[in-house]
Amino acid sequence: MRIPRPLLCLLGALLAVAGVLPAATTAAAAENGTWAVFPTPAAGEKTTSRAYFFHQGAAGTTIADSVTLTNSSDAPLTFRVFATDAVNTPVGGAFALLPVETKPKDVGTWVRLPADVAGRTVTVPAKGRQDIPFTVRVPEDASPGDHVGGIVALNTKVEGIKKEGKVQVGVRRSVGARLYLRVPGPVTPAVSVEDVRVERGAPLLPWTKDAHATVRYALVNRGNVVIGPKVAVRAEGLFGRNVLDRAPRDLGLVLLPGQRIELTERWADSPQLDWVTVRVTATAVDHPDTEESGEAEFLAVPWPAAGVLLVLAGAAVAARVLRGRRRTEPGPTESAEQLTPA
Protein backbone atom coordinates (compact mmCIF):
# COMPACT_ATOMS: atom_id res chain seq x y z
CA MET A 1 0.00 0.00 0.00
CA ARG A 2 1.47 3.37 -0.97
CA ILE A 3 1.50 5.88 1.89
CA PRO A 4 0.21 9.32 0.86
CA ARG A 5 2.87 12.04 0.75
CA PRO A 6 1.03 14.39 3.21
CA LEU A 7 0.99 11.64 5.82
CA LEU A 8 4.67 10.81 5.28
CA CYS A 9 5.62 14.45 5.80
CA LEU A 10 3.55 14.78 8.94
CA LEU A 11 4.76 11.48 10.42
CA GLY A 12 8.32 12.51 9.68
CA ALA A 13 7.88 15.80 11.51
CA LEU A 14 6.25 14.09 14.49
CA LEU A 15 8.93 11.42 14.73
CA ALA A 16 11.71 13.95 14.37
CA VAL A 17 10.38 15.91 17.35
CA ALA A 18 8.76 13.17 19.47
CA GLY A 19 -31.34 13.47 7.69
CA VAL A 20 -39.51 14.52 7.19
CA LEU A 21 -40.16 15.99 4.65
CA PRO A 22 -41.58 18.32 7.28
CA ALA A 23 -45.03 18.39 5.69
CA ALA A 24 -45.28 14.71 4.74
CA THR A 25 -47.60 12.19 6.31
CA THR A 26 -45.59 9.48 8.02
CA ALA A 27 -47.13 6.09 7.37
CA ALA A 28 -45.30 3.76 9.76
CA ALA A 29 -48.73 2.42 10.82
CA ALA A 30 -52.27 2.70 9.50
CA GLU A 31 -53.81 3.78 12.81
CA ASN A 32 -53.11 6.32 15.56
CA GLY A 33 -55.26 5.06 18.41
CA THR A 34 -58.24 7.25 17.42
CA TRP A 35 -58.90 6.28 13.82
CA ALA A 36 -57.51 3.77 11.36
CA VAL A 37 -57.22 3.29 7.60
CA PHE A 38 -56.78 -0.20 6.14
CA PRO A 39 -57.94 -2.52 3.34
CA THR A 40 -61.60 -3.43 3.74
CA PRO A 41 -62.09 -6.87 5.32
CA ALA A 42 -63.81 -9.62 3.38
CA ALA A 43 -67.60 -9.74 3.56
CA GLY A 44 -68.77 -10.73 7.02
CA GLU A 45 -65.33 -10.14 8.59
CA LYS A 46 -64.46 -7.39 11.07
CA THR A 47 -60.69 -7.59 10.61
CA THR A 48 -58.38 -8.08 7.66
CA SER A 49 -55.11 -9.90 7.20
CA ARG A 50 -53.93 -7.18 4.82
CA ALA A 51 -51.92 -4.45 6.50
CA TYR A 52 -51.56 -2.57 3.19
CA PHE A 53 -52.77 -2.76 -0.41
CA PHE A 54 -50.72 -5.05 -2.66
CA HIS A 55 -51.72 -5.32 -6.32
CA GLN A 56 -50.32 -6.25 -9.69
CA GLY A 57 -51.79 -4.85 -12.86
CA ALA A 58 -50.62 -4.62 -16.43
CA ALA A 59 -50.64 -1.33 -18.29
CA GLY A 60 -54.17 -0.44 -19.38
CA THR A 61 -55.97 -2.53 -16.75
CA THR A 62 -58.25 -1.41 -13.90
CA ILE A 63 -58.11 -2.82 -10.38
CA ALA A 64 -60.97 -2.53 -7.89
CA ASP A 65 -60.62 -2.51 -4.11
CA SER A 66 -62.00 -0.82 -1.00
CA VAL A 67 -60.55 1.11 1.93
CA THR A 68 -62.03 1.18 5.43
CA LEU A 69 -62.00 4.04 7.93
CA THR A 70 -62.80 3.30 11.57
CA ASN A 71 -63.40 5.80 14.36
CA SER A 72 -62.72 4.51 17.89
CA SER A 73 -63.46 7.83 19.61
CA ASP A 74 -66.68 8.90 21.34
CA ALA A 75 -67.46 11.64 18.81
CA PRO A 76 -67.92 11.78 15.03
CA LEU A 77 -64.80 12.54 12.98
CA THR A 78 -64.74 14.23 9.59
CA PHE A 79 -61.99 13.39 7.13
CA ARG A 80 -60.62 14.50 3.80
CA VAL A 81 -59.82 11.25 1.98
CA PHE A 82 -57.32 11.33 -0.88
CA ALA A 83 -54.79 9.19 -2.74
CA THR A 84 -51.18 10.26 -3.14
CA ASP A 85 -47.63 9.10 -3.86
CA ALA A 86 -45.11 7.70 -1.40
CA VAL A 87 -41.60 9.04 -0.84
CA ASN A 88 -38.67 8.46 1.47
CA THR A 89 -37.77 11.26 3.83
CA PRO A 90 -34.41 12.65 2.60
CA VAL A 91 -32.74 12.22 6.00
CA GLY A 92 -33.17 8.81 7.57
CA GLY A 93 -35.24 7.32 4.76
CA ALA A 94 -38.56 6.87 6.57
CA PHE A 95 -41.59 5.94 4.47
CA ALA A 96 -43.87 8.95 3.99
CA LEU A 97 -46.92 9.97 2.00
CA LEU A 98 -47.13 13.35 0.32
CA PRO A 99 -49.42 15.90 2.01
CA VAL A 100 -52.72 16.93 0.51
CA GLU A 101 -51.20 20.21 -0.74
CA THR A 102 -48.71 18.36 -2.97
CA LYS A 103 -50.03 16.93 -6.22
CA PRO A 104 -49.03 13.32 -6.89
CA LYS A 105 -47.39 12.38 -10.17
CA ASP A 106 -47.49 8.58 -10.13
CA VAL A 107 -49.82 5.97 -8.66
CA GLY A 108 -51.62 8.64 -6.62
CA THR A 109 -53.06 9.95 -9.89
CA TRP A 110 -54.24 6.49 -10.93
CA VAL A 111 -56.62 6.05 -7.98
CA ARG A 112 -60.26 6.99 -8.50
CA LEU A 113 -62.43 7.58 -5.43
CA PRO A 114 -66.26 7.83 -5.59
CA ALA A 115 -67.63 11.19 -6.74
CA ASP A 116 -69.17 11.86 -3.32
CA VAL A 117 -65.74 11.37 -1.68
CA ALA A 118 -63.20 12.87 -4.08
CA GLY A 119 -62.53 16.48 -3.13
CA ARG A 120 -65.13 16.34 -0.35
CA THR A 121 -65.28 15.13 3.25
CA VAL A 122 -66.37 11.90 4.88
CA THR A 123 -67.84 11.76 8.39
CA VAL A 124 -67.39 8.55 10.37
CA PRO A 125 -69.68 8.24 13.42
CA ALA A 126 -68.37 7.56 16.92
CA LYS A 127 -67.27 3.92 17.26
CA GLY A 128 -68.23 3.59 13.60
CA ARG A 129 -66.82 2.48 10.28
CA GLN A 130 -66.97 3.65 6.69
CA ASP A 131 -66.05 1.54 3.64
CA ILE A 132 -65.01 3.46 0.53
CA PRO A 133 -64.60 1.61 -2.79
CA PHE A 134 -61.99 2.80 -5.27
CA THR A 135 -60.33 1.75 -8.50
CA VAL A 136 -56.78 1.95 -9.79
CA ARG A 137 -56.56 2.61 -13.53
CA VAL A 138 -53.09 1.68 -14.73
CA PRO A 139 -52.13 3.93 -17.67
CA GLU A 140 -51.28 2.44 -21.03
CA ASP A 141 -47.79 3.91 -20.80
CA ALA A 142 -47.14 2.85 -17.19
CA SER A 143 -43.53 1.82 -16.71
CA PRO A 144 -42.76 -1.70 -15.44
CA GLY A 145 -41.84 -2.07 -11.80
CA ASP A 146 -43.16 -0.89 -8.45
CA HIS A 147 -45.35 2.17 -7.99
CA VAL A 148 -46.00 3.08 -4.37
CA GLY A 149 -48.46 5.45 -2.77
CA GLY A 150 -51.29 5.37 -0.28
CA ILE A 151 -54.81 6.36 0.65
CA VAL A 152 -54.93 8.94 3.42
CA ALA A 153 -57.61 10.07 5.87
CA LEU A 154 -56.85 13.63 6.98
CA ASN A 155 -58.75 14.88 10.00
CA THR A 156 -60.31 18.25 9.15
CA LYS A 157 -60.09 19.38 12.77
CA VAL A 158 -57.12 21.58 13.67
CA GLU A 159 -55.56 20.00 16.76
CA GLY A 160 -52.71 22.41 17.42
CA ILE A 161 -50.56 25.27 16.18
CA LYS A 162 -46.92 25.19 15.24
CA LYS A 163 -44.61 27.97 14.08
CA GLU A 164 -42.65 27.85 10.85
CA GLY A 165 -40.49 30.93 11.07
CA LYS A 166 -42.88 33.83 11.65
CA VAL A 167 -45.86 31.91 10.28
CA GLN A 168 -48.26 29.93 12.45
CA VAL A 169 -49.58 26.73 10.89
CA GLY A 170 -52.56 24.67 12.03
CA VAL A 171 -51.72 21.03 12.74
CA ARG A 172 -54.06 18.35 11.44
CA ARG A 173 -53.37 14.66 11.92
CA SER A 174 -53.64 12.07 9.18
CA VAL A 175 -53.28 8.32 8.77
CA GLY A 176 -52.46 6.57 5.51
CA ALA A 177 -52.62 2.97 4.28
CA ARG A 178 -49.83 2.09 1.87
CA LEU A 179 -50.56 0.97 -1.67
CA TYR A 180 -48.00 -1.11 -3.55
CA LEU A 181 -48.70 -1.75 -7.22
CA ARG A 182 -46.40 -3.63 -9.57
CA VAL A 183 -46.66 -3.28 -13.33
CA PRO A 184 -45.36 -6.51 -14.97
CA GLY A 185 -42.22 -6.23 -17.05
CA PRO A 186 -38.44 -6.29 -16.71
CA VAL A 187 -37.38 -5.96 -13.06
CA THR A 188 -34.12 -4.07 -12.52
CA PRO A 189 -33.14 -3.81 -8.86
CA ALA A 190 -30.21 -1.43 -8.34
CA VAL A 191 -28.79 0.56 -5.43
CA SER A 192 -25.83 2.92 -5.37
CA VAL A 193 -23.73 4.32 -2.52
CA GLU A 194 -22.80 7.95 -3.04
CA ASP A 195 -21.16 10.92 -1.29
CA VAL A 196 -19.35 8.95 1.41
CA ARG A 197 -17.63 11.34 3.81
CA VAL A 198 -16.28 11.28 7.36
CA GLU A 199 -16.56 13.86 10.13
CA ARG A 200 -14.10 13.43 13.02
CA GLY A 201 -13.92 14.51 16.60
CA ALA A 202 -10.87 13.95 18.81
CA PRO A 203 -9.81 14.89 22.37
CA LEU A 204 -7.63 17.96 22.87
CA LEU A 205 -4.94 15.77 24.41
CA PRO A 206 -4.51 12.74 22.14
CA TRP A 207 -5.19 9.27 23.50
CA THR A 208 -6.55 10.57 26.81
CA LYS A 209 -10.02 9.77 25.47
CA ASP A 210 -11.43 7.90 22.49
CA ALA A 211 -11.78 9.75 19.21
CA HIS A 212 -15.09 9.49 17.40
CA ALA A 213 -16.24 9.80 13.83
CA THR A 214 -19.45 9.95 11.85
CA VAL A 215 -19.61 8.28 8.45
CA ARG A 216 -22.15 9.98 6.23
CA TYR A 217 -23.38 8.53 2.96
CA ALA A 218 -26.31 8.47 0.55
CA LEU A 219 -28.23 5.47 -0.76
CA VAL A 220 -30.02 5.81 -4.09
CA ASN A 221 -32.51 3.31 -5.51
CA ARG A 222 -31.65 3.42 -9.21
CA GLY A 223 -33.84 0.47 -10.13
CA ASN A 224 -37.57 0.12 -10.71
CA VAL A 225 -38.52 -1.99 -7.68
CA VAL A 226 -38.70 -1.43 -3.94
CA ILE A 227 -35.66 -2.69 -2.05
CA GLY A 228 -34.80 -3.29 1.58
CA PRO A 229 -31.19 -2.09 1.89
CA LYS A 230 -28.51 -3.89 3.86
CA VAL A 231 -25.30 -1.97 4.63
CA ALA A 232 -21.81 -3.03 5.69
CA VAL A 233 -19.11 -0.58 6.79
CA ARG A 234 -15.41 -1.38 6.73
CA ALA A 235 -12.33 0.77 7.29
CA GLU A 236 -8.66 0.08 6.65
CA GLY A 237 -5.69 1.95 8.08
CA LEU A 238 -2.12 2.08 6.84
CA PHE A 239 -0.76 -1.14 5.32
CA GLY A 240 -4.28 -2.58 5.10
CA ARG A 241 -4.88 -2.83 8.84
CA ASN A 242 -8.52 -3.52 9.65
CA VAL A 243 -9.72 -0.74 11.98
CA LEU A 244 -13.49 -1.18 11.52
CA ASP A 245 -15.54 -4.13 10.28
CA ARG A 246 -19.31 -4.02 10.63
CA ALA A 247 -21.14 -6.90 9.02
CA PRO A 248 -24.06 -6.29 6.63
CA ARG A 249 -27.25 -5.46 8.51
CA ASP A 250 -30.81 -4.85 7.43
CA LEU A 251 -31.63 -1.15 7.91
CA GLY A 252 -35.33 -1.91 8.22
CA LEU A 253 -36.13 0.62 5.48
CA VAL A 254 -38.28 0.49 2.37
CA LEU A 255 -36.26 2.31 -0.28
CA LEU A 256 -38.57 3.33 -3.11
CA PRO A 257 -37.57 3.51 -6.78
CA GLY A 258 -35.83 6.76 -7.66
CA GLN A 259 -35.46 7.87 -4.05
CA ARG A 260 -32.26 9.17 -2.44
CA ILE A 261 -31.72 9.10 1.33
CA GLU A 262 -28.97 10.40 3.62
CA LEU A 263 -27.76 8.07 6.38
CA THR A 264 -25.08 8.11 9.08
CA GLU A 265 -22.93 5.56 10.88
CA ARG A 266 -21.44 6.38 14.28
CA TRP A 267 -17.87 5.25 14.98
CA ALA A 268 -17.10 5.62 18.69
CA ASP A 269 -13.41 4.61 18.78
CA SER A 270 -11.97 5.81 15.50
CA PRO A 271 -8.17 6.05 14.99
CA GLN A 272 -6.32 9.12 16.23
CA LEU A 273 -3.22 8.78 14.06
CA ASP A 274 -3.70 6.98 10.76
CA TRP A 275 -4.58 7.30 7.08
CA VAL A 276 -7.96 5.59 6.80
CA THR A 277 -10.06 4.36 3.89
CA VAL A 278 -13.74 3.89 4.74
CA ARG A 279 -15.86 1.70 2.47
CA VAL A 280 -19.66 1.51 2.64
CA THR A 281 -21.19 -1.47 0.82
CA ALA A 282 -24.93 -1.78 0.15
CA THR A 283 -27.02 -4.70 -1.04
CA ALA A 284 -30.75 -5.42 -1.19
CA VAL A 285 -32.33 -7.97 1.13
CA ASP A 286 -34.15 -9.74 -1.72
CA HIS A 287 -31.54 -9.00 -4.39
CA PRO A 288 -28.04 -9.81 -3.03
CA ASP A 289 -26.50 -9.46 -6.50
CA THR A 290 -27.09 -5.69 -6.40
CA GLU A 291 -23.99 -5.04 -4.27
CA GLU A 292 -22.41 -1.62 -4.74
CA SER A 293 -19.80 0.31 -2.73
CA GLY A 294 -18.60 3.83 -2.12
CA GLU A 295 -15.57 4.99 -0.16
CA ALA A 296 -13.78 7.97 1.30
CA GLU A 297 -10.35 8.59 2.80
CA PHE A 298 -9.41 10.73 5.75
CA LEU A 299 -6.27 11.64 7.65
CA ALA A 300 -6.57 11.01 11.38
CA VAL A 301 -4.14 13.25 13.22
CA PRO A 302 -4.16 14.68 16.78
CA TRP A 303 -3.90 18.21 15.40
CA PRO A 304 -3.39 20.10 18.71
CA ALA A 305 -0.46 17.86 19.67
CA ALA A 306 0.86 17.93 16.12
CA GLY A 307 0.71 21.72 16.12
CA VAL A 308 2.66 21.98 19.37
CA LEU A 309 5.28 19.53 18.12
CA LEU A 310 5.65 21.34 14.82
CA VAL A 311 6.05 24.67 16.61
CA LEU A 312 8.73 23.16 18.84
CA ALA A 313 10.41 21.66 15.79
CA GLY A 314 10.37 25.02 14.04
CA ALA A 315 11.82 26.73 17.11
CA ALA A 316 14.59 24.13 17.36
CA VAL A 317 15.49 24.58 13.70
CA ALA A 318 15.50 28.36 14.03
CA ALA A 319 17.76 28.20 17.11
CA ARG A 320 20.19 25.89 15.32
CA VAL A 321 20.37 28.16 12.30
CA LEU A 322 20.99 31.19 14.54
CA ARG A 323 23.81 29.44 16.38
CA GLY A 324 25.39 28.48 13.07
CA ARG A 325 25.29 32.06 11.87
CA ARG A 326 26.95 33.34 15.04
CA ARG A 327 29.81 30.87 14.65
CA THR A 328 30.55 31.95 11.08
CA GLU A 329 30.43 35.73 11.65
CA PRO A 330 33.97 37.35 11.49
CA GLY A 331 35.33 38.87 14.72
CA PRO A 332 36.45 42.51 15.08
CA THR A 333 39.66 43.44 13.06
CA GLU A 334 42.55 45.31 14.53
CA SER A 335 44.37 48.06 12.53
CA ALA A 336 48.00 49.27 13.14
CA GLU A 337 49.51 52.51 11.99
CA GLN A 338 52.98 52.33 10.50
CA LEU A 339 55.08 55.39 11.28
CA THR A 340 57.50 56.46 8.65
CA PRO A 341 60.66 57.92 10.20
CA ALA A 342 61.31 61.49 9.31
Salt bridges, closest charged atoms under 4 A:
ASP65 OD2 - ARG50 NH1 2.89
ASP65 OD2 - HIS55 NE2 2.65
ASP74 OD1 - LYS127 NZ 3.42
ASP106 OD2 - HIS147 ND1 2.82
ASP131 OD1 - ARG129 NE 2.95
ASP146 OD1 - ARG182 NE 2.66
GLU159 OE1 - ARG173 NE 2.97
GLU164 OE2 - LYS162 NZ 3.66
GLU194 OE2 - ARG222 NH2 2.46
GLU194 OE1 - ARG260 NH1 2.79
ASP195 OD2 - ARG260 NH2 2.35
GLU199 OE2 - ARG216 NE 3.05
GLU236 OE2 - ARG234 NE 3.68
ASP245 OD2 - ARG234 NH1 3.29
GLU262 OE1 - ARG197 NH2 3.68
GLU262 OE2 - ARG260 NH2 3.52
GLU265 OE2 - ARG246 NH1 2.85
GLU265 OE1 - ARG249 NH2 3.05
ASP274 OD2 - ARG241 NH2 2.09
GLU295 OE1 - ARG279 NH2 2.86
